[in-house]
Amino acid sequence: MAGLFANDTEQIDRRTSRSICDAVGELLQQSLRPEPRLPTHLEQLMDELRKRERESH
């Protein structure tokens, strides 16, 4: 791990740092988005299917 910080005299400016943070934030938001909900009609059909499966057991 020390090798990663061997040359700590180089620094990035605030603008570059902000750009990196923004890009990482955008990627996290995209990858952590909740699954989209099904349309209401399909959700109702799925509920009906679950109900019938419970009744058959």
N, CA, C and O atoms as CSV, one atom per row, in Angstrom:
chain,resi,resn,atom,element,x,y,z
A,1,MET,N,N,0.822,-1.186,0.000
A,1,MET,CA,C,0.000,0.000,0.000
A,1,MET,C,C,0.864,1.246,0.000
A,1,MET,O,O,0.473,2.270,-0.560
A,2,ALA,N,N,2.037,1.175,0.622
A,2,ALA,CA,C,2.919,2.335,0.675
A,2,ALA,C,C,3.353,2.752,-0.728
A,2,ALA,O,O,3.607,3.932,-0.971
A,3,GLY,N,N,3.440,1.797,-1.649
A,3,GLY,CA,C,3.849,2.112,-3.011
A,3,GLY,C,C,2.897,3.057,-3.715
A,3,GLY,O,O,3.313,3.826,-4.582
A,4,LEU,N,N,1.634,3.009,-3.356
A,4,LEU,CA,C,0.656,3.890,-3.984
A,4,LEU,C,C,0.895,5.348,-3.630
A,4,LEU,O,O,0.549,6.237,-4.408
A,5,PHE,N,N,1.476,5.605,-2.478
A,5,PHE,CA,C,1.662,6.968,-2.010
A,5,PHE,C,C,3.136,7.351,-1.918
A,5,PHE,O,O,3.495,8.247,-1.154
A,6,ALA,N,N,3.986,6.685,-2.681
A,6,ALA,CA,C,5.420,6.933,-2.605
A,6,ALA,C,C,5.759,8.367,-2.988
A,6,ALA,O,O,6.657,8.965,-2.396
A,7,ASN,N,N,5.059,8.926,-3.963
A,7,ASN,CA,C,5.342,10.291,-4.405
A,7,ASN,C,C,4.166,11.178,-4.027
A,7,ASN,O,O,3.319,11.488,-4.865
A,8,ASP,N,N,4.116,11.585,-2.766
A,8,ASP,CA,C,2.971,12.360,-2.308
A,8,ASP,C,C,3.139,13.856,-2.521
A,8,ASP,O,O,2.358,14.646,-1.990
A,9,THR,N,N,4.161,14.264,-3.302
A,9,THR,CA,C,4.346,15.688,-3.574
A,9,THR,C,C,3.421,16.175,-4.678
A,9,THR,O,O,3.178,17.376,-4.798
A,10,GLU,N,N,2.905,15.262,-5.480
A,10,GLU,CA,C,1.975,15.647,-6.543
A,10,GLU,C,C,0.571,15.745,-5.972
A,10,GLU,O,O,0.096,14.833,-5.294
A,11,GLN,N,N,-0.076,16.848,-6.250
A,11,GLN,CA,C,-1.437,17.040,-5.774
A,11,GLN,C,C,-2.307,17.465,-6.950
A,11,GLN,O,O,-1.813,18.018,-7.932
A,12,ILE,N,N,-3.596,17.202,-6.842
A,12,ILE,CA,C,-4.518,17.657,-7.873
A,12,ILE,C,C,-5.244,18.896,-7.365
A,12,ILE,O,O,-5.432,19.074,-6.162
A,13,ASP,N,N,-5.642,19.736,-8.291
A,13,ASP,CA,C,-6.317,20.971,-7.892
A,13,ASP,C,C,-7.763,20.696,-7.515
A,13,ASP,O,O,-8.285,19.612,-7.773
A,14,ARG,N,N,-8.402,21.675,-6.909
A,14,ARG,CA,C,-9.790,21.511,-6.439
A,14,ARG,C,C,-10.745,21.183,-7.582
A,14,ARG,O,O,-11.658,20.373,-7.422
A,15,ARG,N,N,-10.536,21.804,-8.716
A,15,ARG,CA,C,-11.434,21.575,-9.857
A,15,ARG,C,C,-11.368,20.120,-10.316
A,15,ARG,O,O,-12.399,19.491,-10.559
A,16,THR,N,N,-10.165,19.596,-10.430
A,16,THR,CA,C,-9.986,18.204,-10.842
A,16,THR,C,C,-10.560,17.258,-9.789
A,16,THR,O,O,-11.224,16.276,-10.121
A,17,SER,N,N,-10.299,17.561,-8.521
A,17,SER,CA,C,-10.832,16.749,-7.442
A,17,SER,C,C,-12.357,16.732,-7.471
A,17,SER,O,O,-12.970,15.678,-7.304
A,18,ARG,N,N,-12.970,17.897,-7.684
A,18,ARG,CA,C,-14.432,17.997,-7.747
A,18,ARG,C,C,-14.976,17.197,-8.921
A,18,ARG,O,O,-16.002,16.529,-8.795
A,19,SER,N,N,-14.297,17.259,-10.065
A,19,SER,CA,C,-14.721,16.509,-11.254
A,19,SER,C,C,-14.678,15.006,-11.001
A,19,SER,O,O,-15.580,14.272,-11.404
A,20,ILE,N,N,-13.625,14.560,-10.333
A,20,ILE,CA,C,-13.501,13.135,-10.022
A,20,ILE,C,C,-14.621,12.714,-9.076
A,20,ILE,O,O,-15.260,11.684,-9.291
A,21,CYS,N,N,-14.861,13.502,-8.030
A,21,CYS,CA,C,-15.924,13.190,-7.067
A,21,CYS,C,C,-17.290,13.143,-7.755
A,21,CYS,O,O,-18.094,12.249,-7.490
A,22,ASP,N,N,-17.546,14.107,-8.635
A,22,ASP,CA,C,-18.826,14.139,-9.348
A,22,ASP,C,C,-18.992,12.902,-10.228
A,22,ASP,O,O,-20.066,12.302,-10.268
A,23,ALA,N,N,-17.929,12.525,-10.929
A,23,ALA,CA,C,-18.004,11.356,-11.812
A,23,ALA,C,C,-18.246,10.083,-11.013
A,23,ALA,O,O,-19.060,9.248,-11.407
A,24,VAL,N,N,-17.550,9.929,-9.905
A,24,VAL,CA,C,-17.750,8.747,-9.055
A,24,VAL,C,C,-19.174,8.736,-8.513
A,24,VAL,O,O,-19.820,7.688,-8.486
A,25,GLY,N,N,-19.667,9.899,-8.081
A,25,GLY,CA,C,-21.033,9.992,-7.576
A,25,GLY,C,C,-22.067,9.596,-8.615
A,25,GLY,O,O,-23.020,8.881,-8.304
A,26,GLU,N,N,-21.884,10.057,-9.849
A,26,GLU,CA,C,-22.817,9.702,-10.923
A,26,GLU,C,C,-22.820,8.209,-11.184
A,26,GLU,O,O,-23.879,7.605,-11.356
A,27,LEU,N,N,-21.627,7.607,-11.215
A,27,LEU,CA,C,-21.538,6.162,-11.449
A,27,LEU,C,C,-22.199,5.376,-10.317
A,27,LEU,O,O,-22.871,4.374,-10.563
A,28,LEU,N,N,-22.007,5.829,-9.078
A,28,LEU,CA,C,-22.658,5.155,-7.953
A,28,LEU,C,C,-24.170,5.269,-8.032
A,28,LEU,O,O,-24.882,4.301,-7.766
A,29,GLN,N,N,-24.663,6.445,-8.396
A,29,GLN,CA,C,-26.113,6.619,-8.515
A,29,GLN,C,C,-26.681,5.699,-9.585
A,29,GLN,O,O,-27.747,5.112,-9.400
A,30,GLN,N,N,-25.980,5.570,-10.695
A,30,GLN,CA,C,-26.458,4.696,-11.772
A,30,GLN,C,C,-26.451,3.234,-11.347
A,30,GLN,O,O,-27.390,2.496,-11.644
A,31,SER,N,N,-25.406,2.816,-10.658
A,31,SER,CA,C,-25.309,1.399,-10.299
A,31,SER,C,C,-26.183,1.040,-9.101
A,31,SER,O,O,-26.504,-0.133,-8.914
A,32,LEU,N,N,-26.573,2.009,-8.292
A,32,LEU,CA,C,-27.373,1.739,-7.106
A,32,LEU,C,C,-28.837,2.113,-7.274
A,32,LEU,O,O,-29.591,2.119,-6.300
A,33,ARG,N,N,-29.244,2.422,-8.489
A,33,ARG,CA,C,-30.645,2.771,-8.733
A,33,ARG,C,C,-31.545,1.601,-8.395
A,33,ARG,O,O,-31.216,0.454,-8.695
A,34,PRO,N,N,-32.683,1.885,-7.770
A,34,PRO,CA,C,-33.614,0.783,-7.494
A,34,PRO,C,C,-34.192,0.230,-8.795
A,34,PRO,O,O,-34.267,0.920,-9.812
A,35,GLU,N,N,-34.586,-1.007,-8.730
A,35,GLU,CA,C,-35.212,-1.629,-9.895
A,35,GLU,C,C,-36.488,-0.877,-10.249
A,35,GLU,O,O,-37.248,-0.497,-9.359
A,36,PRO,N,N,-36.729,-0.662,-11.526
A,36,PRO,CA,C,-37.967,0.028,-11.905
A,36,PRO,C,C,-39.184,-0.831,-11.566
A,36,PRO,O,O,-39.139,-2.058,-11.658
A,37,ARG,N,N,-40.249,-0.179,-11.181
A,37,ARG,CA,C,-41.480,-0.905,-10.854
A,37,ARG,C,C,-42.156,-1.375,-12.133
A,37,ARG,O,O,-42.033,-0.763,-13.194
A,38,LEU,N,N,-42.873,-2.487,-11.993
A,38,LEU,CA,C,-43.663,-2.990,-13.112
A,38,LEU,C,C,-44.862,-2.072,-13.319
A,38,LEU,O,O,-45.318,-1.428,-12.374
A,39,PRO,N,N,-45.373,-2.007,-14.538
A,39,PRO,CA,C,-46.626,-1.279,-14.756
A,39,PRO,C,C,-47.721,-1.878,-13.864
A,39,PRO,O,O,-47.682,-3.066,-13.544
A,40,THR,N,N,-48.675,-1.070,-13.474
A,40,THR,CA,C,-49.721,-1.465,-12.541
A,40,THR,C,C,-50.416,-2.753,-12.965
A,40,THR,O,O,-50.640,-3.638,-12.138
A,41,HIS,N,N,-50.758,-2.866,-14.240
A,41,HIS,CA,C,-51.464,-4.055,-14.726
A,41,HIS,C,C,-50.623,-5.323,-14.523
A,41,HIS,O,O,-51.141,-6.353,-14.092
A,42,LEU,N,N,-49.328,-5.240,-14.836
A,42,LEU,CA,C,-48.467,-6.409,-14.650
A,42,LEU,C,C,-48.293,-6.729,-13.167
A,42,LEU,O,O,-48.235,-7.899,-12.789
A,43,GLU,N,N,-48.208,-5.702,-12.331
A,43,GLU,CA,C,-48.110,-5.918,-10.889
A,43,GLU,C,C,-49.348,-6.653,-10.369
A,43,GLU,O,O,-49.239,-7.544,-9.527
A,44,GLN,N,N,-50.514,-6.275,-10.872
A,44,GLN,CA,C,-51.754,-6.943,-10.469
A,44,GLN,C,C,-51.763,-8.400,-10.917
A,44,GLN,O,O,-52.203,-9.280,-10.176
A,45,LEU,N,N,-51.280,-8.651,-12.124
A,45,LEU,CA,C,-51.205,-10.020,-12.609
A,45,LEU,C,C,-50.235,-10.856,-11.779
A,45,LEU,O,O,-50.509,-12.021,-11.491
A,46,MET,N,N,-49.127,-10.278,-11.403
A,46,MET,CA,C,-48.166,-10.989,-10.554
A,46,MET,C,C,-48.776,-11.300,-9.188
A,46,MET,O,O,-48.587,-12.393,-8.654
A,47,ASP,N,N,-49.500,-10.346,-8.631
A,47,ASP,CA,C,-50.184,-10.572,-7.354
A,47,ASP,C,C,-51.185,-11.716,-7.465
A,47,ASP,O,O,-51.279,-12.562,-6.576
A,48,GLU,N,N,-51.922,-11.731,-8.556
A,48,GLU,CA,C,-52.904,-12.795,-8.784
A,48,GLU,C,C,-52.202,-14.147,-8.915
A,48,GLU,O,O,-52.672,-15.145,-8.370
A,49,LEU,N,N,-51.092,-14.181,-9.627
A,49,LEU,CA,C,-50.326,-15.420,-9.777
A,49,LEU,C,C,-49.831,-15.917,-8.418
A,49,LEU,O,O,-49.930,-17.109,-8.126
A,50,ARG,N,N,-49.301,-15.022,-7.589
A,50,ARG,CA,C,-48.845,-15.412,-6.251
A,50,ARG,C,C,-50.003,-15.960,-5.414
A,50,ARG,O,O,-49.856,-16.955,-4.704
A,51,LYS,N,N,-51.139,-15.302,-5.510
A,51,LYS,CA,C,-52.325,-15.732,-4.762
A,51,LYS,C,C,-52.728,-17.150,-5.177
A,51,LYS,O,O,-53.003,-17.993,-4.323
A,52,ARG,N,N,-52.761,-17.409,-6.477
A,52,ARG,CA,C,-53.147,-18.730,-6.970
A,52,ARG,C,C,-52.141,-19.808,-6.571
A,52,ARG,O,O,-52.516,-20.941,-6.270
A,53,GLU,N,N,-50.842,-19.435,-6.572
A,53,GLU,CA,C,-49.831,-20.392,-6.158
A,53,GLU,C,C,-50.006,-20.766,-4.690
A,53,GLU,O,O,-49.883,-21.937,-4.332
A,54,ARG,N,N,-50.293,-19.782,-3.838
A,54,ARG,CA,C,-50.520,-20.065,-2.412
A,54,ARG,C,C,-51.734,-20.956,-2.214
A,54,ARG,O,O,-51.719,-21.858,-1.377
A,55,GLU,N,N,-52.778,-20.705,-2.979
A,55,GLU,CA,C,-54.013,-21.483,-2.851
A,55,GLU,C,C,-53.832,-22.919,-3.329
A,55,GLU,O,O,-54.494,-23.825,-2.823
A,56,SER,N,N,-52.958,-23.134,-4.280
A,56,SER,CA,C,-52.759,-24.481,-4.808
A,56,SER,C,C,-51.904,-25.354,-3.877
A,56,SER,O,O,-51.889,-26.577,-4.021
A,57,HIS,N,N,-51.210,-24.748,-2.946
A,57,HIS,CA,C,-50.373,-25.517,-2.018
A,57,HIS,C,C,-51.112,-25.744,-0.792
A,57,HIS,O,O,-50.597,-26.373,0.132
